[in-house]
Every structure is written in C-alpha cells, then in structure tokens.
C-alpha cells in the first residue's frame, strides 16, 4: 500500500495474481509522458491546467420519467432539476441493455454487451422449461478490457469508485482491480472517524455520498474521476421515515402509480446529489467539473415474477426493466459542464451508455484504449445540442428471459424494430409518432421491417453475439417456472416477495 498526495491509501498495484494481458500496453502508456494527455503529464503528478474533473452519478433502476425535470408530477427532485437547468437534458438516452450488469459492462468497456459477453445481470436466473435455452454469460468483466478507470488513471487522474459494481465479486474482481485507485476498502479509520455520527441512510445513500465527498475533498488539487454508483432506487424500496410520511400525506396526481416510498427514496437520492453539487461549489471546483447523471436501465414496475408490490410506471413509455421496449432501456441523462454545455439545453440525438467511455476519454484528453470501441464520444453533442453523431443506428441484445422474452432491437433514426427470438412476429415502431410503441407497423411496412432486421442480424454477427437455442426440454406447463442459477433450484416466490417488501430506513443518528 502507498498513499496518494493527500494521504488516502492507494494500492501500489490494482492487479491481483498474474498480470493481466493488458498490462504491457498500459505500462507503456504510464511510462510515456503526455502520450494520453498531450500535456507531459506523468501518472502520480498533477495534470495540466484545463483538464476537467469528472463526477459520474449512476442510479440503479431509475425510470425515464422519474424526475421532476422529466415531467413527473409527484416526485420532488429540486437539486437534480437545478442540475438539469444548468446543463443538458438528453431525451433519447439509452441504457445499452435493460438490466444492471450488462449495462455496466458497456460503461466500463465502451462496447456493446454482446461483445463483452455479459448480456444479463450476474449471475442471472433462468427458465429451464421454456422454449429457448439462453446463452451463458461471463461472470466477470473480461480481463483484457481497459476501463475508464484504467485510461484516466494513466492520464494523470485520481480515480475513485464507490457503490454498486456488479461486474464480478468485489473481493477479487472489484473496481479496485480495474483501474480505480480508491474504493470503500481504501478509506480507513480517518474516514470512519470523520463520519462516525452519521448512519448509512436508506440503501446506503448517505454512506456512499460521504465516500465520494471524502475522495473529492482529498483530491481537489489534481484532476479526479469519481463514480458514485447508488444501490437505489432498486427494490426493496427504502427511504427515510420523514420523507415517506411526507409523500403519504401529499395529494396524488390523477394518473400514475405514485408510490410514497418510491417517491421518498427518490427525494433521498436528490438530497445526495444536492450534497455532491454543494461540495463542488464550496471547494471551488464546480466550474471545472463535468457532472454526468444517468441510470443503468429503465424503471421497475414490479418483480420479474409478475406479483407483489407495484413500484412505479414508465408511462408514457411502454413496459419496464428487463424488456427492450422503451420503458426498459430509455433512461434519464443529464450533463453539466460549465463552459462547454449551454445551460438549459435539450439534446434529442439517440445515445447509449456505450458512449460514456469515449466521452470520458475525450473530455480528459485521453486516447481511447486499443480495444474495440462501439460507442461514440458525446462531446460534439455537449458542445452543440443540435449536432448528430456519425452512425446509422444503435443496437440492443438481450437473449434472456426476465420481464419479457429473449429479443434484440435496433433504433435507426425514429424507427425501432424489436425481434423476439422465439419466432414471434417482428415489431416495428416509429418513435417520433408513437413514443408508447402502441402501433406495430411491421405488417404495413414489411420492407422497412426486413431491412432493419437484416441490419440487426449483421450487427450480431459482427460483434459475436451469443444467441439462445431451442430447448429440447421445453414443457409448456412448466415454462413459467423460475430457477436460481446459484442453487439450481426453483425460486421461492413467496420468500422473494418478503425480501423485496418496502420498508422505512432505520432512524438515523444525528448528522454532523
């Protein structure tokens, strides 16, 4: 172990066991001053003036319409709304997949999940008697992949990651093994003493926020890249008692689910964002910090079993997490970058989480790693909300059973095709006219549907997408059964419902 400039213990190497195949290339980067930044920066030394700090806030399961600035009439999100007013709102931003691990693999690689091999949440669940046998998934992020943590660390940035990872066991394949210098395991007794009077908060919102704030304060004199990856708003719903009581008493709009505990948890998250932005202001860092806020997949309505508490709705979008309809993949995305992003702008260009790696690299003046990159930098859009990216389409691959059936999708302009792999008819929608995907135009426009299907198939071939296969054990009577991959036993639905029941957070100890 060795400290960084401000006394936060850092690992002298983020590579457990045998050196990863990518190390040789990374060492060349580290030993070549200015190779990535063009500014003569050595790792471990302050980078050149002008490089922005980057704060990336990733929410778990937040739906596209969940924020006030995206039109929600019940939830109160004043801090995030102000972030939006001072930055750019993306209306057509997509999680590259409808579940957590696979989307997170796209963020950490710049690749579609069909290429990383993590096409479902880890470890996934399955239906052994369904029509299709779903393909296997990787249990960890492939070793050869360089992450934004690797690349920005080599470019002279302090790198930190706090919260949910879900790309392999934290003890052996966590973010500290993938280029992120500081994680929760590095903070030590000084951090615990600093926050000793504060509880973790619902879904550890307060704890994770404090970890990120501690990192920012101690790296304020050098460029830093920090990810704050919340466990909220994933079920079970959990919020502070006072916030829950507030929303239980608040009059509800005539439409929507408007779950008081869900609304309270979103307000608790909003307060976290407010603390983060307030700290940047107090430290004099706001004007040179790029802040990115988004979600790892669309909002959840209820558990994949189809029973239990109704949590939220993604209306006017169709469906929910675990599906390739808009409700499963379209998510909020807000970017504030003073001097680059014009405040209060709206970008309608389709973009995905695979675009974040190239965006972070360009913002940091770092070259992309020598690995396939499917995403495109969003910096041209940040400079001009009306610009267009140089690509014909974006693609989705989810060959698993979850809240829907194994499927793929393509969006090209306003056109979107959904292809289910069990032989169902193609579905074609024009999102400009039909945001809710209510009118299937495939029968009326067969040539358009077939053209998009061919493009989707060609893309799958190009990235080596793993596909499901016919199931010789298909049993229509038992097809709805869910099984646990870890235990190889049927899932106890009743126990699952008890586990995911909403609750109030434990009473917090007095804050500082």
C-alpha positions, 0 to 999 in steps of 0.5 A: 500500500502507498498513499496518494498526495493527500494521504488516502491509501492507494494500492501500489498495484490494482492487479491481483495474481498474474498480470493481466494481458493488458498490462504491457500496453498500459505500462507503456502508456504510464511510462510515456509522458503526455502520450494520453494527455498531450500535456507531459503529464506523468501518472502520480503528478498533477495534470495540466491546467484545463483538464476537467474533473469528472463526477459520474452519478449512476442510479440503479433502476431509475425510470425515464420519467422519474424526475421532476425535470422529466415531467413527473408530477409527484416526485420532488427532485429540486437539486437534480432539476437545478442540475438539469437547468444548468446543463443538458437534458438528453431525451433519447438516452439509452441504457445499452441493455435493460438490466444492471450488469450488462449495462455496466459492462458497456460503461466500463468497456465502451462496447456493446454487451454482446461483445463483452459477453455479459448480456444479463445481470450476474449471475442471472436466473433462468427458465429451464422449461421454456422454449429457448435455452439462453446463452451463458454469460461471463461472470466477470468483466473480461480481463483484457478490457481497459476501463475508464478507470484504467485510461484516466488513471494513466492520464494523470487522474485520481480515480475513485469508485464507490457503490454498486459494481456488479461486474464480478465479486468485489473481493477479487474482481472489484473496481479496485482491480480495474483501474480505480485507485480508491474504493470503500476498502481504501478509506480507513479509520480517518474516514470512519472517524470523520463520519462516525455520527452519521448512519448509512441512510436508506440503501446506503445513500448517505454512506456512499455520498460521504465516500465520494465527498471524502475522495473529492475533498482529498483530491481537489488539487489534481484532476479526479474521476469519481463514480458514485454508483447508488444501490437505489432506487432498486427494490426493496424500496427504502427511504427515510421515515420523514420523507415517506410520511411526507409523500403519504400525506401529499395529494396524488396526481390523477394518473400514475402509480405514485408510490410514497416510498418510491417517491421518498427514496427518490427525494433521498437520492436528490438530497445526495446529489444536492450534497455532491453539487454543494461540495463542488461549489464550496471547494471551488471546483464546480466550474471545472467539473463535468457532472454526468447523471444517468441510470443503468436501465429503465424503471421497475414496475414490479418483480420479474415474477409478475406479483407483489408490490407495484413500484412505479410506471414508465408511462408514457413509455411502454413496459419496464426493466428487463424488456427492450421496449422503451420503458426498459432501456430509455433512461434519464441523462443529464450533463453539466459542464460549465463552459462547454454545455449551454445551460438549459439545453435539450439534446434529442440525438439517440445515445447509449451508455456505450458512449460514456467511455469515449466521452470520458476519454475525450473530455480528459484528453485521453486516447481511447484504449486499443480495444474495440470501441462501439460507442461514440464520444458525446462531446460534439453533442455537449458542445452543440445540442443540435449536432448528430453523431456519425452512425446509422443506428444503435443496437440492443441484445438481450437473449434472456428471459426476465420481464419479457422474452429473449429479443434484440432491437435496433433504433435507426433514426425514429424507427425501432424494430424489436425481434423476439427470438422465439419466432414471434412476429417482428415489431416495428415502431416509429418513435417520433409518432408513437413514443408508447410503441402502441402501433406495430407497423411491421405488417404495413411496412414489411420492407422497412421491417426486413431491412432493419432486421437484416441490419440487426442480424449483421450487427450480431454477427459482427460483434459475436453475439451469443444467441439462445437455442431451442430447448429440447426440454421445453414443457409448456406447463412448466415454462413459467417456472423460475430457477436460481442459477446459484442453487439450481433450484426453483425460486421461492416466490413467496420468500422473494416477495418478503425480501423485496417488501418496502420498508422505512430506513432505520432512524438515523443518528444525528448528522454532523 
